[in-house]
Structure formats: structure tokens, C-alpha cells
Amino acid sequence: MGLFSQFCVGAEAPTTGAGVRLAQAASPDDVPPPRRRPPARLRVTPYYAPDGVYPRYYPGPDAVRECNATYVQEYRPSGTVIVPHMSCYWRRG
């Protein structure tokens, strides 16, 4: 450490010129306000009107929806239970 301290003792930091000091002392009125970008607006429109029918397709003007309801066994950690199960499809009317 002793060797390197001899070289660092005489070193001085470079000073800034007078022009830089004047530029930093400018009044805040000269600085333009920061530009704010408006938030991006995205228009989200659904592809179809949700009505609870899935899959969505047009089955025809005279289509009828047929549904079959049955009871099925489900195996759960608490034991086997019987639950209602319904399956639906479209048919021509």
C-alpha cells in the first residue's frame, strides 16, 4: 500500500469549466416538461354473444337440442359417489 499511496497523493480530480457550471444553473422554466404518452387503448369485442352453449356453431334454423341425463359413479378420495351427468347435442327438427 505504501508504494501506491505516493502516486495517489499528488493526483487531483479534474475540474469542470465555467460553461458547464452555468448550464447546470439554468432556471427550471427553461426545461420543457416531460412528455407523457397516453395509455394504449385496445378494443376488445367478443367473437360471439356468450349464451352458455358450447361448442358454438349454427346448427340450422330448425335444429333441436337433445339432452340426456344419467347418473354416473365418480371415484373420489373420500369414496365413490354418484353424480348427475348431462350430455347434449343438436339434431335436425
Summary of the structure (lengths in Angstrom):
residues: 93
radius of gyration: 39.1
end to end distance: 98.2
largest distance: 102.3
contacts: 90
relative contact order: 0.13
helix: 19%
strand: 30%
